[in-house]
Amino acid sequence: MLPAIGLLAFGPADTLRSIPNHSFTSGEVLQYKVHYGLINAAEATIEVDNSLHRINDRLCYKATVTGRTTGSFDFFLRIRDTWRSYIDTTSIVPQKFFRNIEENNYRKKETVDFDHARDMAEVEKRGRDKNDVKRGSYKVPDNVQDLVSGFYYLRTLNYDQRRVGEVIRVQGFFDEEVFTMEVTYRGRETVQTKAGAIRAIRLVPKMPSNKLFKGENAISVYLSDDRNKVPVLIQAEMFVGAVKVDMYKYHGLKNRLNLVAQN
C-alpha cells in the first residue's frame, strides 16, 4: 500500500535546513482498510509516536507503518509488515529507517542509519537465519528520503502554489539503491472514504515498469485538502485487479479534517 516516495541534508549547523511543518505532530494515528475488489483483504495503521526520540543527537518523530492481511487472505498470503522511520523534526529527513518483513515464510529485517553530514547510508540486513547478515555503505544524495519519511515530506508542501500537471521530484533510498520518485500533482477533487466525504489533493507517483501495476500512472494518492494533508485514500490499478486503501478511523490530527457536509 504503500507504495511509496529528498530533502536538503544538513551538514554544518549554520546550513541546517528548516522545513515548515503545519501538517502533523506526535500522537497522530491513521487506520485503513485495504480492499482487493470487494474483499476486505488487509488492515494498515500509520502512527506517529506520542514522544519525540533523539537519533544522531537530533529530535525525531517516530513514524511507524504496520500492515497485516485479514480473513481468508491470511490463509494463502500471510503478511505482517512493519516499516519505521525516525524523521528529523526540523529538516524532515530520516535519521534511521527500520523494516521488518514477514510474508508467508519470507523474513527480512533491515536497518538503515543515515549520516546526512557525509551523505552516506549504512545498511544492515538480516534474513531468517541468524547468521545471514549483510552490511554495506552507500553514497546518497542531499535531501534523501526513505519511503516513509518521503510521504511525510509530501504532506509539508503547499499545493496552492502548484500547477495541475506539475511534477515534484524527491530523491529516495530503498533496497540499497538511490532513486528519483516523480509525483505529479493532478488537482483537487472530493473522494468518498469510510471516514466520510473528504476534499482531497490528488497525487500520482510515476511507477517504474513492473509486473504488478498497470502502467506508470497506476496509483493515485489522495491527501486531505486541509492543513493536515493526511492520506485518506490510495487507489491502485494492478494486473490482478483493483486495490483500494481507505481511511476509516483517525485521531490526534494537528488540525481539523476537511470533511464535506452531507445533506
Backbone torsions as a table, in degrees:
resi	resn	phi	psi	omega
1	MET	NA	-17.7	-177.3
2	LEU	-105.0	102.8	178.0
3	PRO	-78.9	-88.5	-143.0
4	ALA	149.1	-174.3	-172.9
5	ILE	168.1	NA	NA
6	GLY	NA	126.0	-177.3
7	LEU	-131.0	165.8	-179.4
8	LEU	-65.2	116.2	175.0
9	ALA	-75.1	149.8	-177.6
10	PHE	-101.7	146.6	174.7
11	GLY	-118.4	-108.0	178.5
12	PRO	-61.2	151.6	-175.0
13	ALA	-59.2	-32.3	-175.8
14	ASP	-76.6	-6.7	176.8
15	THR	-112.1	9.2	-179.6
16	LEU	-60.9	123.8	-179.0
17	ARG	-79.0	149.0	175.2
18	SER	-124.1	122.0	179.7
19	ILE	-103.3	120.2	176.1
20	PRO	-61.0	131.2	-180.0
21	ASN	-129.9	104.9	176.4
22	HIS	-108.5	11.3	-165.9
23	SER	-107.5	-31.5	-177.2
24	PHE	-147.2	162.3	179.5
25	THR	-155.9	-179.8	179.6
26	SER	-60.7	144.9	175.1
27	GLY	90.4	1.3	179.1
28	GLU	-76.5	131.8	178.7
29	VAL	-131.8	127.3	178.3
30	LEU	-123.5	131.4	-178.6
31	GLN	-121.7	141.7	-172.1
32	TYR	-133.4	149.1	165.9
33	LYS	-104.3	137.6	178.8
34	VAL	-108.6	120.3	-177.2
35	HIS	-110.2	131.9	172.3
36	TYR	-108.8	102.6	-170.1
37	GLY	63.3	-125.1	178.8
38	LEU	-94.4	1.2	-174.9
39	ILE	-94.5	133.3	172.1
40	ASN	-79.9	104.4	-168.5
41	ALA	-97.8	-27.9	-172.8
42	ALA	-161.1	171.0	174.1
43	GLU	-131.6	150.3	179.1
44	ALA	-141.5	150.6	177.3
45	THR	-133.5	135.5	173.5
46	ILE	-120.6	119.2	-175.4
47	GLU	-140.8	148.5	175.1
48	VAL	-108.6	124.4	-176.4
49	ASP	-55.8	149.7	-179.6
50	ASN	-64.8	-25.6	-176.7
51	SER	-109.2	152.7	171.2
52	LEU	-84.3	151.5	-178.3
53	HIS	-123.0	148.6	-179.7
54	ARG	-104.7	114.5	179.2
55	ILE	-125.7	131.3	-177.4
56	ASN	53.9	35.1	179.8
57	ASP	61.8	28.6	177.0
58	ARG	-125.8	140.5	174.6
59	LEU	-72.6	133.1	-175.2
60	CYS	-134.7	146.8	164.0
61	TYR	-78.4	140.5	173.7
62	LYS	-101.9	103.3	-176.7
63	ALA	-105.9	126.4	-174.8
64	THR	-125.8	132.7	174.3
65	VAL	-114.9	124.9	177.2
66	THR	-122.7	143.7	177.8
67	GLY	-139.8	142.4	179.2
68	ARG	-150.4	138.9	175.3
69	THR	-73.3	156.8	-178.2
70	THR	-133.9	164.4	173.3
71	GLY	56.7	-137.2	-174.7
72	SER	-66.6	-25.0	178.9
73	PHE	-62.0	-29.0	-179.1
74	ASP	-64.3	-22.9	-176.4
75	PHE	-75.3	-31.5	-177.3
76	PHE	-119.6	-9.3	176.4
77	LEU	-150.0	81.0	-177.1
78	ARG	-83.2	117.9	-178.4
79	ILE	-122.0	131.3	172.6
80	ARG	-138.7	87.6	-172.8
81	ASP	-111.4	143.7	175.5
82	THR	-132.9	129.4	176.3
83	TRP	-124.2	134.2	-176.0
84	ARG	-141.1	137.6	177.3
85	SER	-132.2	136.3	172.1
86	TYR	-99.1	108.0	-168.4
87	ILE	-104.1	122.0	179.2
88	ASP	-55.8	126.1	-175.7
89	THR	-68.7	-23.1	-178.2
90	THR	-90.9	-46.9	-173.1
91	SER	-104.6	-5.9	178.8
92	ILE	56.2	34.2	170.2
93	VAL	-107.7	155.2	-179.9
94	PRO	-78.9	135.9	171.5
95	GLN	-94.5	-28.9	178.6
96	LYS	-153.0	144.8	178.5
97	PHE	-130.9	140.6	-179.0
98	PHE	-135.2	139.2	178.4
99	ARG	-139.0	127.4	176.3
100	ASN	-124.1	111.9	-174.6
101	ILE	-108.9	125.2	173.5
102	GLU	-130.7	100.9	-179.0
103	GLU	-129.6	107.1	-170.1
104	ASN	52.0	-121.9	-178.4
105	ASN	-90.7	-1.5	-178.2
106	TYR	-82.1	135.7	179.3
107	ARG	-134.1	138.5	174.1
108	LYS	-153.3	132.3	171.4
109	LYS	-120.4	130.5	-177.3
110	GLU	-135.5	135.6	174.2
111	THR	-125.8	132.7	177.1
112	VAL	-122.9	121.4	175.5
113	ASP	-103.9	124.1	-177.7
114	PHE	-98.7	133.0	173.3
115	ASP	-115.5	94.2	-174.2
116	HIS	-74.4	-21.5	177.4
117	ALA	-67.3	-34.5	-179.6
118	ARG	-104.4	-1.8	-176.4
119	ASP	55.4	52.4	179.5
120	MET	-129.0	152.7	173.3
121	ALA	-127.5	127.9	177.9
122	GLU	-103.6	119.9	-172.8
123	VAL	-113.0	134.2	171.3
124	GLU	-126.3	126.1	179.7
125	LYS	-120.8	137.9	178.4
126	ARG	-128.7	135.7	177.5
127	GLY	-99.2	-163.6	-179.8
128	ARG	-64.7	-39.9	178.2
129	ASP	-75.5	130.1	-177.3
130	LYS	-63.6	-20.9	178.1
131	ASN	-88.5	-5.1	-179.5
132	ASP	-87.3	84.6	-178.4
133	VAL	-126.3	129.0	178.3
134	LYS	-126.4	135.9	179.0
135	ARG	-128.1	148.3	178.7
136	GLY	-160.3	156.8	177.3
137	SER	-117.4	137.1	-173.8
138	TYR	-136.3	139.0	174.7
139	LYS	-77.7	134.0	-179.4
140	VAL	-128.7	159.1	180.0
141	PRO	-76.0	165.4	167.0
142	ASP	-57.7	150.3	173.8
143	ASN	67.3	18.2	-174.0
144	VAL	-65.9	143.9	179.1
145	GLN	-119.3	153.1	161.6
146	ASP	-91.1	178.4	-174.4
147	LEU	-67.0	-35.3	-178.9
148	VAL	-73.2	-51.4	-177.8
149	SER	-64.6	-28.3	178.5
150	GLY	-60.6	-38.6	177.8
151	PHE	-67.2	-39.4	178.2
152	TYR	-66.5	-36.1	176.2
153	TYR	-61.8	-43.8	179.0
154	LEU	-60.3	-27.1	179.0
155	ARG	-73.9	-18.5	-179.2
156	THR	-85.6	-10.4	-175.1
157	LEU	-76.3	153.0	177.4
158	ASN	-96.9	105.1	-176.5
159	TYR	-82.0	-8.7	173.2
160	ASP	-63.8	-24.1	-178.0
161	GLN	-96.6	8.9	-178.0
162	ARG	-103.7	144.8	174.6
163	ARG	-89.9	143.6	175.1
164	VAL	-60.8	128.3	-176.0
165	GLY	96.2	-7.4	179.6
166	GLU	-68.8	141.3	-178.4
167	VAL	-103.1	128.7	176.3
168	ILE	-103.0	127.0	-178.4
169	ARG	-109.5	130.0	-177.7
170	VAL	-127.4	128.7	177.1
171	GLN	-82.5	127.3	-177.2
172	GLY	-127.4	164.6	175.4
173	PHE	-135.0	122.6	-178.0
174	PHE	-154.7	137.6	178.9
175	ASP	53.0	43.5	174.7
176	GLU	66.8	20.1	179.5
177	GLU	-132.9	145.1	172.8
178	VAL	-88.8	136.5	178.1
179	PHE	-141.2	160.3	174.6
180	THR	-109.6	115.2	176.2
181	MET	-88.3	124.4	176.9
182	GLU	-105.3	120.9	-177.3
183	VAL	-119.0	123.9	-178.7
184	THR	-98.6	130.0	175.8
185	TYR	-81.5	120.3	-174.7
186	ARG	-108.5	13.0	175.8
187	GLY	97.3	-160.8	-173.9
188	ARG	-123.0	147.3	175.2
189	GLU	-159.4	168.7	177.1
190	THR	-99.4	130.6	-179.2
191	VAL	-119.7	150.9	177.3
192	GLN	-95.3	125.8	176.5
193	THR	-128.7	170.3	177.2
194	LYS	-67.8	-17.0	176.1
195	ALA	-87.0	-7.5	-179.3
196	GLY	127.2	179.9	176.3
197	ALA	-79.1	131.6	-173.1
198	ILE	-133.9	132.1	171.4
199	ARG	-71.1	133.0	-169.0
200	ALA	-139.0	156.5	172.4
201	ILE	-99.4	127.4	-177.4
202	ARG	-99.5	125.3	176.0
203	LEU	-120.0	139.1	-180.0
204	VAL	-123.8	104.0	176.2
205	PRO	-74.8	137.1	178.2
206	LYS	-74.9	123.5	-178.0
207	MET	-97.2	135.5	174.3
208	PRO	-67.6	159.5	178.3
209	SER	-59.8	127.2	-178.4
210	ASN	-155.0	177.2	-176.1
211	LYS	-94.5	3.6	-177.4
212	LEU	-102.2	-49.2	-170.4
213	PHE	-102.7	144.0	-176.8
214	LYS	-86.5	87.1	175.5
215	GLY	93.3	167.5	-175.4
216	GLU	-75.9	-13.7	178.7
217	ASN	-110.8	33.1	-172.1
218	ALA	-75.3	-18.1	-175.5
219	ILE	-115.7	133.6	171.6
220	SER	-120.1	129.6	177.5
221	VAL	-111.9	128.3	-178.5
222	TYR	-111.2	118.1	175.4
223	LEU	-100.5	141.4	179.2
224	SER	-59.5	135.4	-176.7
225	ASP	-84.7	68.7	178.5
226	ASP	-154.8	-169.3	-176.7
227	ARG	-70.7	-21.6	-179.8
228	ASN	-72.9	-43.4	-174.0
229	LYS	51.6	46.9	178.1
230	VAL	-78.6	144.2	173.4
231	PRO	-69.9	112.1	-175.9
232	VAL	-100.7	-20.7	-177.8
233	LEU	-158.3	137.6	172.4
234	ILE	-129.2	128.1	177.9
235	GLN	-120.2	135.8	-178.2
236	ALA	-134.9	131.5	174.6
237	GLU	-98.0	112.9	-178.5
238	MET	-112.1	160.9	179.2
239	PHE	-63.1	-25.4	-177.8
240	VAL	-97.1	3.8	178.5
241	GLY	136.0	179.1	-177.6
242	ALA	-91.3	140.6	177.2
243	VAL	-122.2	136.4	178.4
244	LYS	-129.4	128.4	176.1
245	VAL	-108.1	113.9	-165.6
246	ASP	-121.1	119.8	177.5
247	MET	-70.7	130.1	-179.9
248	TYR	-122.3	-14.1	-178.4
249	LYS	-152.0	147.1	-179.4
250	TYR	-157.6	152.2	168.5
251	HIS	-159.3	163.3	179.5
252	GLY	79.0	18.9	179.2
253	LEU	-66.9	149.2	-179.3
254	LYS	-73.2	-30.2	-178.4
255	ASN	-134.2	169.9	179.3
256	ARG	-70.3	136.5	178.8
257	LEU	-76.0	138.3	-174.7
258	ASN	-86.5	75.5	176.4
259	LEU	-78.2	147.4	178.0
260	VAL	-87.4	129.2	179.2
261	ALA	-64.0	133.6	180.0
262	GLN	-102.1	134.7	178.9
263	ASN	-76.1	NA	NA
